[in-house]
Amino acid sequence: MLLLDHVGAKSGVKRTTPLVYVRDGENVVIIASKGGHPRHPAWFHNLNANPDASIQIGATRHPVRARVADPAERARLWPNAVEIYPGYEGYQERTAREIPLVILEPRR
């Protein structure tokens, strides 16, 4: 689990969301599943509006910039997400939307 610190798209309020993640080299990937709900989670909308965020893994904080994985990246990374948490497969079957993967790249 990581803690994602992000800013509300409309409110501008700082929020913290705990999420499962997958490592991809120096990047971290989070899954916008919302349990297979028809709509994206609020944190996904917040990152689209304000992509600069920070994460905490263990005791270490990292500034990151968020972007949605392109189709080739998603195809490569989706099996890794399902390996970490097999429930994602059921979530994808439950919803008509394609569950986005969000790549968090280090900001320097």
Backbone torsions as a table, in degrees:
resi	resn	phi	psi	omega
1	MET	NA	147.0	171.9
2	LEU	-128.1	165.0	172.6
3	LEU	-108.6	124.0	178.9
4	LEU	-102.4	118.5	173.7
5	ASP	-97.1	121.5	-176.7
6	HIS	-141.8	167.5	-176.6
7	VAL	-112.7	133.2	179.8
8	GLY	-57.3	134.1	-177.3
9	ALA	-62.3	-40.7	-178.4
10	LYS	-100.0	-41.4	-173.1
11	SER	-81.2	-28.7	-174.3
12	GLY	75.3	5.8	-178.6
13	VAL	-81.1	136.9	177.0
14	LYS	-74.1	133.1	-178.9
15	ARG	-129.3	155.1	176.7
16	THR	-126.4	130.1	-178.0
17	THR	-129.5	126.8	174.2
18	PRO	-80.8	134.4	-177.3
19	LEU	-143.4	150.7	169.9
20	VAL	-75.0	147.0	-179.3
21	TYR	-140.1	163.8	176.4
22	VAL	-126.5	136.8	175.7
23	ARG	-84.3	144.1	174.6
24	ASP	-142.6	86.1	-174.5
25	GLY	63.6	-128.4	179.5
26	GLU	-83.3	-6.9	179.3
27	ASN	-90.3	160.7	173.8
28	VAL	-122.0	139.6	-178.0
29	VAL	-117.5	130.7	176.1
30	ILE	-118.3	154.6	-169.9
31	ILE	-113.3	121.8	-177.0
32	ALA	-88.7	60.2	-172.7
33	SER	-82.2	-39.8	-174.2
34	LYS	48.6	37.7	176.4
35	GLY	63.6	21.5	-179.4
36	GLY	86.1	11.0	177.6
37	HIS	-61.3	151.0	-179.1
38	PRO	-64.1	-21.7	-178.3
39	ARG	-113.9	154.3	178.9
40	HIS	-66.1	154.0	176.1
41	PRO	-68.1	156.2	-179.0
42	ALA	-58.3	-39.1	-177.8
43	TRP	-62.1	-30.4	178.4
44	PHE	-64.4	-45.8	178.1
45	HIS	-63.9	-39.0	179.7
46	ASN	-62.9	-42.9	179.9
47	LEU	-68.9	-32.6	176.0
48	ASN	-64.2	-38.3	-179.6
49	ALA	-79.1	-35.7	-176.2
50	ASN	-135.4	82.6	-172.8
51	PRO	-70.9	-16.9	176.2
52	ASP	-80.6	122.8	-175.7
53	ALA	-144.3	-173.4	172.1
54	SER	-142.1	154.9	178.2
55	ILE	-127.4	154.9	172.4
56	GLN	-125.8	122.7	174.8
57	ILE	-120.1	117.9	-172.6
58	GLY	64.5	-130.7	-179.6
59	ALA	-95.6	1.0	-173.3
60	THR	-103.1	131.6	176.5
61	ARG	-101.4	145.6	-179.8
62	HIS	-137.2	129.9	170.8
63	PRO	-76.5	137.3	-177.2
64	VAL	-136.8	162.3	171.5
65	ARG	-122.6	130.1	-175.3
66	ALA	-95.0	143.8	170.9
67	ARG	-151.3	151.9	179.1
68	VAL	-79.5	135.8	177.8
69	ALA	-62.3	138.0	175.5
70	ASP	-75.1	170.2	-175.4
71	PRO	-55.8	-40.4	179.8
72	ALA	-67.7	-41.1	178.1
73	GLU	-64.8	-42.3	179.9
74	ARG	-61.7	-44.1	179.4
75	ALA	-60.1	-36.9	179.9
76	ARG	-75.4	-37.5	-172.9
77	LEU	-89.8	-25.8	-176.8
78	TRP	-55.5	-45.9	178.7
79	PRO	-59.5	-32.3	177.9
80	ASN	-67.3	-39.6	177.9
81	ALA	-63.8	-44.5	179.9
82	VAL	-65.6	-33.0	176.9
83	GLU	-65.8	-40.3	178.8
84	ILE	-68.3	-42.3	179.8
85	TYR	-143.2	98.9	-177.1
86	PRO	-59.0	-20.8	179.4
87	GLY	-60.9	-21.9	178.7
88	TYR	-59.7	-33.9	179.4
89	GLU	-61.2	-44.8	176.8
90	GLY	-64.9	-38.2	177.5
91	TYR	-60.8	-41.8	-179.2
92	GLN	-65.8	-37.8	178.6
93	GLU	-67.1	-29.2	-175.7
94	ARG	-78.6	-18.6	-174.3
95	THR	-122.1	149.9	178.1
96	ALA	-79.7	-21.5	-179.2
97	ARG	-79.9	150.3	172.5
98	GLU	-80.4	123.7	-178.7
99	ILE	-68.4	119.7	-178.6
100	PRO	-75.0	147.6	168.9
101	LEU	-106.7	133.7	-178.3
102	VAL	-111.0	123.1	179.2
103	ILE	-93.0	125.9	177.1
104	LEU	-103.7	110.2	-178.4
105	GLU	-98.3	141.1	179.5
106	PRO	-59.7	138.8	172.0
107	ARG	-101.5	133.9	179.7
108	ARG	-111.2	NA	NA
